Amino acid sequence: MGSIIWILIMAVIVIADQATKQIVVANVEVGELIPVIKNFFYITYHTNTGAAWGIMQDKLYILIPLTIGFSLVMIYMLFKTEHKLLKVALSFVLGGAIGNLIDRIAKGSVVDFLDFYFGKFHFPTFNVADCFIVIGTILLGIYIVIYAKEPEEEEKKESA
């Protein structure tokens, strides 16, 4: 039962990501801006053939194998570790990565639709998968800073 919760978390993220993308594709025209909070938050519809902030445009031959490779490493880590914060972080990143990977493989691009403006600054458009990748990465950073120990530190503690 212990491993099932982490798989369920990833599955819920993938389902939420894919469902929201399908709703947008079915109801919003490409480039359309639907105000949620005027001059701040809009729903839109864009496709991205690259990674975050549009880097590596049209480089699916790199992005897809990299995502699969990193995902396999994270899956290994997820089932090897006992630390719950690390498991949550990895589940979030994996759920988001798999959600975007599905788009890249099936469509050749990722659907982005969450659009924010901060005054004159326009934040890059993103999606639900991206939210979980960012949250998971922040949690991973917290885990590394607070809980991860160097092997030498562990040995010194045990011998003291």
C-alpha positions in Angstrom: 0.0 0.0 0.0 2.9 2.4 0.7 3.9 2.8 -2.9 0.4 3.1 -4.2 -0.1 6.6 -2.7 2.8 8.0 -4.6 1.6 6.5 -7.9 -1.9 7.9 -7.1 -0.5 11.4 -6.6 1.3 11.2 -9.9 -1.8 9.8 -11.6 -4.0 12.6 -10.2 -1.5 15.2 -11.4 -1.4 13.7 -14.9 -5.2 13.4 -15.1 -5.7 17.0 -13.8 -3.1 18.3 -16.3 -4.5 16.4 -19.3 -8.1 17.3 -18.4 -7.5 21.0 -18.1 -5.5 21.0 -21.4 -8.4 19.2 -23.1 -10.9 21.7 -21.7 -8.8 24.6 -23.1 -8.2 23.0 -26.5 -12.0 22.4 -26.8 -13.1 25.8 -25.7 -10.5 28.5 -26.3 -9.1 29.7 -29.6 -5.3 29.8 -30.0 -4.1 33.2 -28.8 -7.5 34.1 -27.2 -7.3 35.9 -23.8 -10.1 35.2 -21.4 -9.8 37.5 -18.4 -10.1 35.8 -15.0 -8.7 38.9 -13.1 -8.4 41.7 -15.6 -4.8 43.0 -16.2 -3.4 40.2 -14.1 -4.6 36.6 -14.8 -6.0 35.2 -18.1 -6.8 31.8 -19.6 -5.4 31.5 -23.1 -4.3 28.8 -25.4 -0.8 28.5 -26.8 1.4 25.6 -27.8 5.0 25.2 -26.9 7.4 23.0 -28.9 10.2 23.6 -26.4 10.7 23.5 -22.6 10.2 26.1 -19.9 10.1 29.7 -21.1 10.2 28.4 -24.7 13.8 27.2 -24.6 14.9 24.4 -26.9 12.1 25.1 -29.4 11.5 22.2 -31.8 14.1 20.0 -30.0 11.7 17.1 -29.2 14.4 14.6 -30.1 16.3 15.9 -27.1 13.4 16.8 -24.7 11.6 13.4 -25.0 14.7 11.2 -24.2 15.9 13.6 -21.5 12.4 13.6 -19.8 12.3 9.8 -20.0 15.8 9.4 -18.6 15.3 11.8 -15.7 11.9 10.3 -15.0 13.5 6.8 -14.7 16.1 8.2 -12.2 13.4 9.9 -10.2 11.2 6.7 -10.1 14.2 4.8 -8.8 14.8 7.4 -6.1 11.1 7.5 -5.3 11.0 3.8 -4.5 14.4 3.8 -2.8 14.0 6.6 -0.3 11.9 6.4 2.9 11.8 10.2 3.4 8.2 11.5 2.8 9.2 15.0 1.8 11.4 13.6 -0.9 8.7 11.2 -2.0 6.2 14.1 -2.3 8.7 16.2 -4.2 9.5 13.4 -6.7 5.8 12.5 -7.1 5.0 16.1 -8.0 7.9 16.5 -10.4 7.2 13.1 -12.0 3.4 13.8 -12.4 4.1 17.1 -14.1 6.9 15.7 -16.3 4.7 12.8 -17.4 1.8 15.2 -18.2 4.0 17.3 -20.4 5.7 14.2 -21.9 2.3 12.9 -23.0 1.7 16.1 -25.0 5.2 16.1 -26.5 4.8 12.5 -27.7 1.2 12.7 -28.8 1.1 16.2 -30.3 4.7 17.4 -30.7 4.0 20.3 -28.4 2.8 21.2 -24.9 -0.5 23.1 -24.3 0.0 26.1 -22.1 -2.9 28.2 -20.9 -2.3 30.0 -17.5 -1.2 33.5 -18.3 -0.2 36.1 -15.8 0.8 39.8 -16.1 2.5 41.7 -13.3 2.2 45.4 -14.5 4.1 45.5 -17.7 5.8 42.1 -17.1 4.2 39.2 -18.9 5.1 35.9 -17.2 5.6 33.0 -19.6 2.3 31.0 -20.1 2.3 27.7 -18.4 0.0 24.7 -17.4 -1.0 22.5 -14.5 2.0 20.1 -15.1 4.4 23.1 -14.9 2.9 24.1 -11.5 3.6 20.7 -10.0 7.1 20.6 -11.5 7.9 23.9 -9.9 6.3 23.0 -6.5 8.0 19.7 -6.6 11.4 21.3 -7.4 10.9 23.8 -4.5 10.1 20.9 -2.1 13.2 19.0 -3.5 15.3 22.1 -2.7 13.9 22.2 0.8 14.7 18.6 1.3 18.2 19.0 0.1 18.9 22.1 2.3 17.3 20.7 5.4 17.4 17.0 5.4 20.0 15.7 2.9 23.3 14.9 4.6 26.7 14.3 3.1 27.8 10.6 3.6 30.9 11.9 5.6 28.6 13.8 8.0 26.5 10.7 8.6 29.6 8.6 9.3 31.0 11.3 11.8 27.6 11.3 13.6 27.5 7.5 13.9 31.1 7.2 15.2 30.6 10.0 17.8 
